[in-house]
Amino acid sequence: MGAAVAGLLLRRLCPRRAHLCPPPVHGAAEPSVRTGPPPAAFATGLNVGARAATLGSRRGDGARRCFVQTVAVLVLFTIARTLGLLGPLPVAVGLLIAALILVAWAGGLTRTDLGLGWRDAPAGLGYGTAAAGIVLLVLLVAALIPATNGFLHDSRAAISGGRLGYELGVSIVLLTAIPEEFAFRGVLLGSALKLWGPWRASLVTSVLFGLWHIAPTLHTMSDNHEFKAAAASVAGQTLLVFGAISVTSAAGLIFCWLRLKSRSLIAPVMAHAATNGLALTVAWFTVHHASLLAGR
């Protein structure tokens, strides 16, 4: 009875839209709130997010393990090499590269992470060529200026032309530039980039690159004419070592910039080989043809 009266009143109030004003239904239930399990799509999204977070954590752990193991390999290599336990230099370098490849593979680093992608090779060649040109220009200027010419008088440059070619092609390119760049701008930087940003990764790996040169500095500091007197005392040797660490760390930062800018390991390899190789070449020319540089 009450429902009929309510319907009649609604028709009187809005006769043309009575069909839009349905009569109230007594005992209608309130809309229920879903309290069951989440929809399947929502649950799937949660699972995907959890799997992605787990995968990212595993990759981070792999990169951290790869970084630590690479540092350990380099330290052990330095100690074993100093003690003469690895045999000739080519054998020692071969063992080092094999160990680094194994560490990189175990850490899940890709060819792109190592700077070995084929698509990035042209950029690496371009940046490497430009860097080598700059290095050559700086060395030529240093050779022509009397104040800096003395730093190029190195006893290691007192070799024949044939020996110079061997040092450039084998000792510098194959046994120094390539393995060191693969270690520091390849495996170390590749794993460090997964742990930190590019600046921190570059800084840490460059400092390690500087520390790597402590042993070579101690062995060769007396070969240079300008440094021979300083190398005669402990204080002088300490200053030379700190200077070498600073210079090589700065060089490491430049090599990191080349690696990150070109995305290729070719650029720092070329820059590294040019720095060592062109320095030796200019020093060799200075030792054998000093009269030409003096204008006589």
Backbone bond lengths (Angstrom), bond angles and torsions (degrees), N, CA, C in turn:
res aa  C-N    CA-C-N  psi(-1)  N-CA   C-N-CA  omega(-1)  CA-C   N-CA-C  phi
1 M - - - 1.467 - - 1.518 110.13 -
2 G 1.340 117.65 -46.14 1.457 121.41 179.60 1.511 111.44 -63.24
3 A 1.335 117.63 -38.04 1.460 121.75 178.67 1.502 111.62 -64.05
4 A 1.351 117.33 -38.05 1.465 121.01 179.71 1.508 110.47 -66.89
5 V 1.364 117.34 -43.02 1.474 120.78 179.38 1.514 110.39 -63.26
6 A 1.344 118.32 -41.15 1.458 121.43 178.56 1.508 111.35 -63.96
7 G 1.338 117.33 -38.35 1.462 119.93 178.53 1.496 111.50 -66.49
8 L 1.336 117.01 -39.78 1.463 120.91 179.41 1.522 110.57 -63.99
9 L 1.301 117.87 -42.71 1.478 121.40 178.63 1.522 110.74 -62.77
10 L 1.316 118.06 -39.99 1.463 120.84 179.65 1.513 111.52 -65.08
11 R 1.355 116.64 -37.70 1.467 119.48 178.98 1.513 111.20 -68.93
12 R 1.341 117.19 -34.42 1.457 120.71 178.05 1.533 110.14 -67.88
13 L 1.342 117.52 -38.27 1.460 120.64 -176.12 1.520 111.83 -76.07
14 C 1.278 118.77 -37.83 1.482 121.25 179.37 1.503 108.98 -138.25
15 P 1.343 116.70 78.74 1.471 119.68 -173.83 1.516 112.60 -66.45
16 R 1.343 117.90 -34.23 1.463 119.02 -175.84 1.532 112.19 -77.66
17 R 1.354 116.01 -20.26 1.475 118.72 -175.93 1.523 110.49 -120.24
18 A 1.300 114.17 32.31 1.463 116.72 -178.45 1.523 111.65 -62.17
19 H 1.374 114.72 -30.37 1.464 116.66 -177.63 1.521 111.52 -72.55
20 L 1.370 116.03 -16.09 1.465 119.00 177.64 1.511 112.09 -89.84
21 C 1.319 119.00 -8.01 1.454 122.81 -178.53 1.503 109.30 -116.96
22 P 1.291 117.18 77.95 1.470 119.46 -176.45 1.507 110.12 -66.46
23 P 1.309 116.30 149.51 1.462 120.51 179.65 1.523 110.48 -65.15
24 P 1.315 115.24 147.63 1.470 117.77 177.52 1.511 112.02 -65.43
25 V 1.312 112.81 144.51 1.474 118.77 179.87 1.512 107.54 -108.21
26 H 1.340 114.31 120.38 1.453 119.24 -179.45 1.521 110.36 -73.25
27 G 1.330 113.96 139.20 1.475 118.99 175.96 1.512 113.94 80.76
28 A 1.392 115.90 14.38 1.473 118.20 179.13 1.518 109.69 -66.74
29 A 1.284 117.23 138.51 1.473 121.97 -177.85 1.522 110.53 -80.69
30 E 1.355 116.00 144.90 1.454 120.75 175.78 1.531 109.30 -71.12
31 P 1.347 116.61 149.99 1.470 117.84 178.03 1.519 110.84 -60.22
32 S 1.285 115.17 135.42 1.461 120.47 -175.16 1.526 110.14 -84.63
33 V 1.338 116.57 151.55 1.457 123.39 175.84 1.518 108.39 -97.83
34 R 1.326 115.08 129.16 1.464 119.26 -176.52 1.526 109.19 -70.61
35 T 1.296 115.70 121.95 1.469 120.40 -179.42 1.520 112.36 -118.87
36 G 1.305 116.28 5.55 1.470 119.58 -179.23 1.515 112.00 -80.40
37 P 1.303 116.35 -164.33 1.465 120.88 179.58 1.516 111.24 -66.89
38 P 1.353 120.03 153.91 1.460 122.29 -178.66 1.517 110.83 -63.71
39 P 1.324 116.27 158.83 1.464 119.23 178.00 1.519 111.33 -58.04
40 A 1.315 115.25 158.23 1.466 120.23 -176.90 1.517 111.84 -61.58
41 A 1.354 117.35 -39.26 1.462 120.83 -179.10 1.519 110.82 -64.64
42 F 1.341 116.53 -40.08 1.467 120.65 179.39 1.519 110.60 -66.06
43 A 1.326 115.84 -42.94 1.463 119.94 178.72 1.525 111.34 -63.83
44 T 1.351 115.65 -38.41 1.462 119.10 177.72 1.516 111.16 -63.54
45 G 1.347 116.97 -40.91 1.460 120.45 177.72 1.513 112.21 -61.78
46 L 1.338 116.32 -40.21 1.453 119.33 177.13 1.519 111.30 -62.55
47 N 1.327 116.55 -41.25 1.463 120.36 -179.60 1.524 111.08 -65.22
48 V 1.341 116.85 -42.14 1.461 120.62 179.47 1.523 110.26 -63.08
49 G 1.345 116.42 -43.73 1.463 119.68 178.30 1.516 112.34 -61.86
50 A 1.332 116.09 -40.84 1.462 119.75 179.24 1.520 111.02 -65.41
51 R 1.350 115.85 -41.24 1.464 118.86 178.87 1.514 111.22 -65.29
52 A 1.348 117.37 -39.34 1.467 120.82 178.58 1.521 111.09 -63.79
53 A 1.338 116.30 -41.51 1.463 119.83 178.83 1.529 110.74 -64.75
54 T 1.328 116.29 -40.42 1.466 119.82 178.66 1.516 111.27 -65.44
55 L 1.362 116.24 -41.23 1.461 120.00 179.00 1.519 110.91 -64.58
56 G 1.350 116.15 -42.04 1.466 118.94 178.11 1.513 111.80 -62.87
57 S 1.334 116.62 -38.71 1.462 119.87 177.99 1.520 111.20 -64.72
58 R 1.334 116.26 -40.99 1.461 119.60 179.49 1.524 110.90 -65.10
59 R 1.344 116.40 -40.43 1.460 119.24 178.48 1.522 110.76 -64.22
60 G 1.343 115.87 -40.28 1.455 119.23 177.61 1.511 111.54 -62.71
61 D 1.338 116.85 -41.48 1.463 120.75 177.53 1.523 110.68 -64.14
62 G 1.338 116.64 -40.11 1.465 120.19 178.62 1.513 112.11 -64.65
63 A 1.339 116.62 -40.77 1.460 120.13 178.45 1.523 111.41 -66.30
64 R 1.330 116.29 -41.42 1.473 120.00 178.78 1.531 110.38 -63.81
65 R 1.316 116.04 -43.59 1.467 120.03 179.13 1.531 110.04 -64.22
66 C 1.316 116.61 -40.21 1.463 120.87 179.57 1.525 110.80 -64.13
67 F 1.319 117.47 -42.05 1.462 121.56 -179.81 1.528 110.58 -63.34
68 V 1.330 116.21 -48.63 1.471 120.44 -178.20 1.526 110.45 -63.98
69 Q 1.313 117.50 -42.96 1.459 120.59 -178.91 1.525 111.50 -66.04
70 T 1.338 116.77 -35.92 1.467 119.34 177.71 1.517 111.23 -65.02
71 V 1.328 117.07 -43.56 1.470 120.74 176.34 1.518 110.37 -60.10
72 A 1.326 116.20 -42.86 1.465 120.02 179.60 1.528 111.11 -63.16
73 V 1.327 117.44 -41.24 1.461 120.80 178.62 1.527 110.89 -62.34
74 L 1.330 117.03 -42.41 1.463 120.45 -179.56 1.528 111.66 -66.70
75 V 1.326 116.60 -38.89 1.467 119.88 178.23 1.526 110.41 -65.66
76 L 1.321 116.01 -46.65 1.467 119.73 179.48 1.524 111.26 -63.40
77 F 1.318 116.40 -37.99 1.469 119.90 178.48 1.523 110.36 -62.95
78 T 1.339 116.91 -43.95 1.464 120.65 -179.81 1.527 111.04 -61.92
79 I 1.332 116.56 -44.56 1.469 120.23 -179.70 1.526 110.71 -64.98
80 A 1.333 115.98 -47.20 1.462 119.47 -178.19 1.530 111.14 -65.88
81 R 1.309 116.63 -37.11 1.463 120.49 179.26 1.531 110.62 -67.38
82 T 1.329 116.65 -40.52 1.469 120.88 178.28 1.526 111.13 -63.26
83 L 1.331 116.06 -37.62 1.468 120.39 -179.69 1.527 112.73 -83.14
84 G 1.329 116.89 -2.10 1.455 120.64 178.60 1.507 114.36 71.96
85 L 1.330 116.99 31.91 1.465 120.58 -175.68 1.533 113.44 -92.79
86 L 1.322 118.02 -7.10 1.463 120.23 -173.52 1.517 113.49 -107.07
87 G 1.320 117.38 3.52 1.452 119.85 177.29 1.517 112.72 78.56
88 P 1.337 117.11 -156.11 1.466 121.02 -179.47 1.535 111.42 -60.38
89 L 1.335 115.18 156.53 1.458 120.17 -176.87 1.527 113.34 -58.08
90 P 1.339 120.53 -43.60 1.471 118.72 178.38 1.528 113.21 -58.58
91 V 1.333 116.43 -38.92 1.468 119.80 178.26 1.522 110.46 -66.81
92 A 1.328 116.64 -43.21 1.460 120.92 -179.59 1.529 110.97 -62.55
93 V 1.322 117.01 -43.94 1.472 120.69 -179.88 1.522 110.37 -66.32
94 G 1.331 117.27 -38.84 1.463 120.20 177.08 1.520 111.72 -60.57
95 L 1.325 116.63 -42.68 1.463 120.43 177.43 1.530 111.21 -64.58
96 L 1.324 116.38 -39.55 1.464 120.27 179.19 1.525 111.16 -62.46
97 I 1.323 116.85 -47.46 1.467 120.13 -178.85 1.524 110.64 -64.05
98 A 1.332 117.03 -40.67 1.466 120.24 178.42 1.523 111.02 -61.29
99 A 1.323 117.17 -42.61 1.467 120.89 179.12 1.533 110.89 -65.37
100 L 1.332 117.06 -40.04 1.464 120.47 179.72 1.527 111.59 -67.11
101 I 1.320 116.89 -38.51 1.465 120.01 177.06 1.525 110.47 -63.18
102 L 1.314 116.77 -41.90 1.461 120.71 178.88 1.528 110.87 -63.95
103 V 1.324 117.40 -42.33 1.466 121.14 178.71 1.533 110.67 -63.84
104 A 1.324 116.28 -44.19 1.465 119.96 -179.90 1.523 111.18 -63.82
105 W 1.326 117.40 -40.53 1.468 121.08 179.13 1.526 110.44 -65.76
106 A 1.330 116.97 -43.77 1.465 120.38 179.28 1.524 111.61 -65.73
107 G 1.333 117.17 -30.91 1.456 120.74 179.62 1.508 114.41 -82.51
108 G 1.327 117.64 -2.75 1.453 121.02 177.39 1.516 114.96 78.66
109 L 1.334 117.94 18.97 1.458 120.41 178.64 1.529 110.14 -75.02
110 T 1.324 115.92 138.97 1.455 121.37 179.06 1.523 110.17 -95.21
111 R 1.316 115.96 173.47 1.467 120.02 177.15 1.516 110.67 -62.26
112 T 1.313 116.85 -35.67 1.464 119.54 177.36 1.519 110.96 -66.42
113 D 1.338 117.12 -40.20 1.466 120.58 176.97 1.523 111.47 -59.79
114 L 1.319 116.41 -33.15 1.462 121.49 -177.61 1.525 112.63 -88.26
115 G 1.337 117.11 -3.74 1.460 120.00 -178.01 1.512 113.19 78.96
116 L 1.327 117.58 25.27 1.462 122.16 -176.20 1.519 112.90 -112.07
117 G 1.338 117.41 17.37 1.457 119.94 178.61 1.524 111.56 -71.67
118 W 1.329 116.61 137.90 1.465 120.71 -177.69 1.524 111.70 -66.34
119 R 1.317 117.96 -34.33 1.464 120.27 -177.82 1.524 112.52 -65.61
120 D 1.327 116.87 -24.81 1.464 120.66 -177.86 1.523 112.50 -92.73
121 A 1.334 117.67 -2.08 1.466 120.55 -177.55 1.527 113.04 -62.45
122 P 1.349 120.22 -43.74 1.476 118.61 178.79 1.528 113.01 -58.90
123 A 1.324 117.10 -42.06 1.468 119.43 177.88 1.521 110.46 -64.14
124 G 1.320 116.87 -38.96 1.459 120.21 178.01 1.513 112.01 -62.17
125 L 1.342 116.80 -41.82 1.461 120.28 177.75 1.525 111.34 -63.91
126 G 1.332 116.30 -40.23 1.462 119.61 -179.62 1.518 112.52 -64.69
127 Y 1.323 116.27 -50.23 1.469 120.22 179.57 1.532 111.19 -65.72
128 G 1.327 117.08 -37.54 1.454 120.04 179.72 1.520 112.38 -66.02
129 T 1.323 116.49 -40.50 1.459 120.44 178.25 1.525 111.18 -64.13
130 A 1.326 116.33 -43.48 1.462 120.08 178.12 1.528 111.25 -62.42
131 A 1.334 116.98 -42.31 1.461 120.46 179.24 1.525 110.95 -64.04
132 A 1.324 117.25 -41.60 1.464 120.36 179.35 1.524 110.88 -63.79
133 G 1.321 117.50 -38.31 1.464 120.87 177.61 1.520 112.01 -63.23
134 I 1.330 116.38 -41.17 1.472 120.40 178.71 1.525 110.70 -65.33
135 V 1.337 116.37 -42.39 1.470 120.53 178.89 1.524 110.46 -61.07
136 L 1.323 117.21 -44.09 1.465 121.01 179.69 1.520 111.04 -61.58
137 L 1.324 116.95 -42.96 1.460 120.72 -179.87 1.529 111.24 -62.41
138 V 1.335 116.80 -44.35 1.467 120.95 179.74 1.527 110.69 -62.97
139 L 1.327 117.33 -42.58 1.464 120.29 -178.75 1.525 112.02 -67.41
140 L 1.319 116.91 -38.18 1.462 119.58 178.36 1.521 111.10 -65.18
141 V 1.312 116.65 -40.86 1.466 120.24 176.94 1.523 110.32 -63.70
142 A 1.339 116.60 -42.32 1.466 120.52 179.20 1.519 111.22 -63.45
143 A 1.329 117.20 -35.03 1.460 120.41 179.88 1.522 112.16 -71.16
144 L 1.319 117.77 -27.58 1.456 121.43 -177.11 1.521 113.36 -88.50
145 I 1.332 116.68 -18.82 1.467 120.34 -179.14 1.527 109.14 -90.97
146 P 1.335 118.73 124.08 1.479 120.38 -178.03 1.523 113.70 -58.60
147 A 1.322 117.45 -32.88 1.466 120.16 -176.92 1.524 112.10 -67.70
148 T 1.314 117.45 -26.73 1.469 120.88 -178.25 1.521 112.63 -111.80
149 N 1.306 117.44 -8.49 1.455 120.84 -177.13 1.520 111.98 -62.08
150 G 1.323 117.43 -32.69 1.456 120.89 -177.41 1.512 113.86 -64.01
151 F 1.336 117.24 -27.49 1.465 119.92 -179.34 1.530 111.99 -68.54
152 L 1.326 116.69 -16.12 1.460 120.27 -179.87 1.524 112.58 -92.00
153 H 1.319 117.21 -3.17 1.465 120.46 177.12 1.525 108.41 -83.49
154 D 1.312 115.44 89.76 1.457 122.35 -176.49 1.517 108.69 -118.58
155 S 1.329 115.66 134.26 1.466 119.40 -178.55 1.529 112.04 -64.01
156 R 1.323 117.69 -23.02 1.464 120.14 178.84 1.522 112.04 -68.56
157 A 1.339 116.53 -15.81 1.464 120.18 178.74 1.522 112.17 -88.29
158 A 1.326 117.76 -5.18 1.467 121.16 179.11 1.525 109.66 -82.12
159 I 1.321 116.13 66.38 1.462 122.97 -177.40 1.528 108.51 -133.32
160 S 1.311 115.15 168.78 1.459 119.90 179.23 1.527 110.85 -76.67
161 G 1.329 115.11 168.79 1.458 119.47 178.85 1.522 112.09 -64.42
162 G 1.339 116.24 -38.51 1.462 119.28 178.07 1.510 112.31 -65.05
163 R 1.328 115.76 -40.93 1.462 119.31 177.68 1.518 110.67 -65.83
164 L 1.321 116.69 -35.32 1.463 120.31 177.15 1.527 110.67 -60.69
165 G 1.337 116.75 -43.52 1.464 119.80 178.27 1.516 112.01 -61.21
166 Y 1.347 117.17 -40.37 1.470 120.45 177.73 1.530 110.93 -64.48
167 E 1.323 115.89 -44.68 1.469 119.28 -179.88 1.531 110.68 -60.95
168 L 1.312 117.30 -41.23 1.465 120.45 -178.90 1.527 111.65 -67.48
169 G 1.325 116.55 -49.17 1.459 119.54 -173.29 1.517 114.55 -79.45
170 V 1.338 117.12 -36.06 1.462 120.52 -174.56 1.524 111.43 -102.05
171 S 1.324 115.78 -61.08 1.468 119.35 -173.10 1.531 112.09 -64.02
172 I 1.326 117.23 -42.22 1.470 119.81 -174.60 1.520 111.84 -86.16
173 V 1.331 117.62 -51.70 1.470 119.82 -174.84 1.524 111.52 -75.27
174 L 1.347 116.80 -55.63 1.465 120.32 -172.79 1.522 113.59 -78.51
175 L 1.324 117.49 -36.04 1.463 120.28 -172.56 1.520 113.71 -103.87
176 T 1.332 118.07 -4.60 1.465 119.74 179.67 1.524 112.09 -127.47
177 A 1.315 117.15 -64.77 1.473 120.46 -172.91 1.527 112.28 -62.42
178 I 1.314 117.36 -50.13 1.470 120.17 -176.27 1.530 111.93 -65.62
179 P 1.345 120.11 -52.23 1.473 117.97 -179.25 1.523 113.52 -65.58
180 E 1.337 118.82 -37.30 1.462 119.98 -179.94 1.528 111.37 -68.86
181 E 1.316 117.31 -40.74 1.464 119.13 178.64 1.527 111.50 -69.34
182 F 1.314 117.17 -36.27 1.461 119.34 176.55 1.518 110.55 -63.91
183 A 1.337 116.50 -36.80 1.462 120.39 -179.91 1.519 111.98 -72.81
184 F 1.345 117.10 -49.41 1.466 120.17 -170.02 1.527 113.21 -91.83
185 R 1.317 118.39 -44.19 1.474 119.57 179.41 1.523 112.13 -95.92
186 G 1.335 116.42 -4.21 1.450 120.46 176.02 1.513 111.98 -101.38
187 V 1.329 116.77 -79.73 1.465 121.11 -174.28 1.528 111.54 -71.57
188 L 1.338 117.45 -49.65 1.471 119.75 -177.60 1.529 111.51 -63.81
189 L 1.330 117.21 -51.93 1.466 119.60 -178.60 1.526 110.92 -66.88
190 G 1.323 117.43 -37.54 1.460 120.17 179.13 1.509 112.75 -61.40
191 S 1.329 117.55 -40.23 1.464 120.59 177.84 1.524 111.08 -77.88
192 A 1.338 117.74 -35.51 1.469 120.58 -179.80 1.524 111.56 -65.72
193 L 1.325 117.60 -33.77 1.466 120.63 178.89 1.523 111.90 -64.65
194 K 1.321 117.15 -26.54 1.456 120.67 177.43 1.532 111.87 -79.70
195 L 1.336 116.16 -16.94 1.460 120.64 -179.95 1.519 112.35 -97.16
196 W 1.334 117.22 -39.49 1.454 122.39 -175.86 1.520 109.58 -132.20
197 G 1.308 114.98 -179.00 1.450 120.71 174.77 1.520 111.03 -75.92
198 P 1.338 117.55 172.09 1.469 120.19 -176.30 1.523 113.97 -62.97
199 W 1.352 117.80 -35.61 1.462 119.41 -178.40 1.526 111.30 -68.53
200 R 1.324 116.88 -47.77 1.462 119.48 179.98 1.522 110.71 -65.87
201 A 1.319 117.08 -41.05 1.466 120.41 178.62 1.520 110.58 -61.89
202 S 1.328 117.11 -41.76 1.462 120.51 179.29 1.520 111.26 -66.31
203 L 1.331 116.60 -41.78 1.462 120.12 -178.38 1.530 111.29 -64.98
204 V 1.332 116.75 -46.68 1.464 120.37 -177.70 1.528 110.93 -64.05
205 T 1.317 117.33 -47.54 1.466 119.92 -178.24 1.524 111.75 -68.21
206 S 1.332 118.03 -30.45 1.466 120.59 178.91 1.527 111.22 -71.93
207 V 1.329 116.89 -38.08 1.469 119.78 175.57 1.528 109.78 -63.58
208 L 1.322 116.96 -41.99 1.465 120.14 176.66 1.528 110.74 -63.05
209 F 1.315 116.46 -36.13 1.467 120.88 176.77 1.528 110.41 -63.62
210 G 1.337 116.84 -39.09 1.452 120.25 176.51 1.517 112.08 -65.36
211 L 1.334 116.90 -43.60 1.467 120.50 178.30 1.529 111.62 -64.22
212 W 1.312 116.73 -31.13 1.460 121.81 178.42 1.539 111.20 -59.49
213 H 1.324 117.37 -26.96 1.457 121.52 -174.99 1.531 113.23 -92.04
214 I 1.327 118.63 10.12 1.460 120.03 177.87 1.529 110.46 -64.75
215 A 1.317 116.69 -50.73 1.469 120.27 -178.12 1.530 112.33 -61.83
216 P 1.342 120.21 -47.71 1.468 118.66 177.22 1.528 113.30 -60.45
217 T 1.333 117.09 -35.19 1.462 119.87 179.11 1.518 110.93 -64.94
218 L 1.321 117.24 -42.50 1.461 121.02 179.02 1.527 111.58 -63.14
219 H 1.323 116.49 -31.88 1.459 120.13 -176.64 1.523 112.80 -82.13
220 T 1.326 117.71 -25.35 1.470 120.24 -171.53 1.527 113.91 -119.07
221 M 1.331 118.93 1.09 1.460 120.08 -174.25 1.530 113.35 -63.13
222 S 1.329 117.20 -26.31 1.462 119.62 -178.90 1.523 112.53 -87.31
223 D 1.348 117.98 -2.08 1.462 120.36 -179.51 1.523 112.26 -78.50
224 N 1.346 116.56 -23.48 1.457 120.25 -177.54 1.528 110.25 -89.03
225 H 1.328 115.14 135.44 1.465 120.53 -176.29 1.524 112.08 -61.99
226 E 1.346 116.91 -38.66 1.456 120.56 -176.57 1.524 112.41 -74.01
227 F 1.332 117.95 -25.88 1.467 121.70 -174.69 1.522 112.96 -101.62
228 K 1.324 117.50 -4.68 1.458 120.12 -172.85 1.518 111.69 -63.53
229 A 1.318 117.25 -39.79 1.463 120.28 -179.13 1.522 110.92 -67.82
230 A 1.332 116.92 -41.84 1.465 120.39 -179.78 1.520 111.37 -66.13
231 A 1.332 117.26 -31.06 1.464 120.81 -178.39 1.520 112.99 -73.25
232 A 1.336 117.69 -6.46 1.459 120.09 -178.23 1.516 113.09 -78.04
233 S 1.330 118.97 -15.14 1.468 122.25 -179.34 1.520 110.29 -120.04
234 V 1.340 115.10 158.70 1.465 120.00 179.39 1.528 110.58 -65.67
235 A 1.329 116.54 -41.93 1.460 119.75 179.03 1.525 110.83 -62.02
236 G 1.327 116.23 -41.56 1.462 120.11 178.24 1.511 112.09 -64.93
237 Q 1.306 116.67 -41.08 1.458 120.35 177.83 1.524 111.23 -62.94
238 T 1.343 115.86 -40.14 1.472 119.79 178.67 1.520 111.15 -62.14
239 L 1.326 116.01 -43.71 1.464 120.02 178.69 1.530 111.07 -64.02
240 L 1.317 116.46 -40.49 1.460 119.87 179.17 1.526 111.49 -64.94
241 V 1.327 116.30 -39.34 1.462 119.70 179.35 1.528 110.69 -65.97
242 F 1.337 116.37 -46.00 1.460 119.15 178.17 1.521 111.01 -63.33
243 G 1.317 116.74 -37.84 1.457 119.95 176.97 1.519 111.82 -63.84
244 A 1.334 116.17 -42.18 1.465 120.34 178.82 1.526 111.05 -64.57
245 I 1.336 116.96 -40.80 1.463 120.39 178.30 1.531 110.51 -61.86
246 S 1.328 116.29 -43.08 1.464 120.57 -179.01 1.525 111.41 -64.97
247 V 1.336 115.80 -45.61 1.468 119.93 -177.58 1.528 111.10 -66.41
248 T 1.321 116.63 -45.75 1.463 119.16 -178.20 1.534 111.56 -71.33
249 S 1.321 117.80 -29.70 1.468 119.85 174.61 1.523 110.43 -66.73
250 A 1.328 116.46 -41.30 1.464 120.29 176.61 1.528 110.63 -63.63
251 A 1.337 115.97 -41.35 1.464 119.49 175.87 1.521 110.79 -62.41
252 G 1.341 116.40 -38.28 1.459 120.12 177.86 1.513 112.19 -61.46
253 L 1.328 117.46 -38.38 1.465 120.54 176.86 1.527 111.11 -62.94
254 I 1.329 116.13 -41.15 1.470 119.33 177.59 1.519 110.56 -64.51
255 F 1.319 117.01 -42.33 1.465 120.45 178.57 1.539 110.53 -63.70
256 C 1.330 116.84 -38.52 1.466 119.85 176.80 1.523 110.84 -63.28
257 W 1.329 116.19 -41.59 1.467 119.66 178.73 1.528 110.65 -61.22
258 L 1.320 116.66 -43.12 1.459 120.20 178.15 1.525 110.90 -62.68
259 R 1.319 116.37 -41.90 1.471 120.93 179.60 1.530 111.48 -63.97
260 L 1.333 117.24 -43.92 1.462 120.49 -178.37 1.522 111.14 -72.92
261 K 1.324 117.25 -37.63 1.464 120.57 -177.67 1.522 111.40 -69.08
262 S 1.316 116.53 -42.28 1.464 120.33 -178.21 1.518 113.10 -91.18
263 R 1.340 117.06 -15.83 1.462 123.55 -175.81 1.533 111.49 62.97
264 S 1.326 116.40 17.12 1.464 120.31 -177.13 1.513 110.26 -131.11
265 L 1.328 115.97 144.16 1.456 121.47 177.47 1.524 111.61 -76.31
266 I 1.326 116.78 -13.15 1.462 120.20 -178.63 1.519 111.03 -63.39
267 A 1.332 117.23 -40.17 1.469 120.71 -176.75 1.528 112.25 -61.08
268 P 1.342 120.01 -52.85 1.474 117.96 178.36 1.519 113.40 -67.08
269 V 1.331 118.37 -29.85 1.465 119.49 176.61 1.529 109.98 -63.35
270 M 1.333 116.57 -44.73 1.460 119.94 179.48 1.526 111.45 -65.91
271 A 1.324 116.51 -41.25 1.464 119.79 179.26 1.526 111.00 -65.51
272 H 1.321 116.42 -41.18 1.472 121.47 179.15 1.524 110.22 -64.93
273 A 1.319 116.58 -46.93 1.464 120.29 179.96 1.523 110.83 -63.90
274 A 1.335 116.60 -37.19 1.460 119.49 178.72 1.526 111.14 -67.72
275 T 1.325 116.88 -40.96 1.461 120.10 -179.85 1.519 111.37 -60.73
276 N 1.337 116.37 -47.41 1.462 120.01 -179.41 1.528 111.83 -76.54
277 G 1.327 115.64 -45.46 1.451 120.05 -174.26 1.519 113.55 -71.02
278 L 1.316 116.85 -46.57 1.461 119.45 179.69 1.529 111.11 -68.42
279 A 1.345 116.60 -34.05 1.464 119.29 176.21 1.532 110.27 -61.80
280 L 1.342 116.54 -43.48 1.460 120.09 178.38 1.524 110.78 -66.37
281 T 1.331 116.53 -38.98 1.463 119.94 -179.02 1.525 111.29 -65.76
282 V 1.313 116.42 -46.23 1.471 119.91 178.53 1.520 110.35 -64.78
283 A 1.347 116.50 -39.91 1.464 119.78 177.08 1.523 110.47 -63.30
284 W 1.335 117.22 -41.35 1.472 121.12 177.65 1.522 110.52 -61.29
285 F 1.325 116.03 -44.35 1.460 120.21 178.51 1.529 110.84 -64.38
286 T 1.328 116.53 -37.36 1.466 120.62 178.48 1.520 111.35 -65.06
287 V 1.343 116.11 -41.60 1.464 120.35 -178.68 1.522 111.26 -69.69
288 H 1.328 117.66 -40.98 1.465 121.03 -173.63 1.524 113.53 -90.34
289 H 1.312 117.00 -22.75 1.467 119.88 -176.65 1.525 110.00 -134.82
290 A 1.311 116.92 47.24 1.451 121.24 -179.32 1.520 112.44 -61.75
291 S 1.333 117.65 -31.03 1.467 120.64 -178.98 1.513 112.10 -65.04
292 L 1.349 116.75 -33.94 1.462 119.29 178.47 1.522 111.34 -67.59
293 L 1.345 116.10 -40.47 1.455 119.41 178.92 1.520 111.51 -67.99
294 A 1.337 116.91 -28.53 1.463 120.64 179.80 1.515 111.95 -83.43
295 G 1.338 116.75 -5.80 1.458 120.57 178.22 1.507 113.10 81.52
296 R 1.314 116.55 24.48 1.462 120.05 179.82 1.534 110.37 -109.44
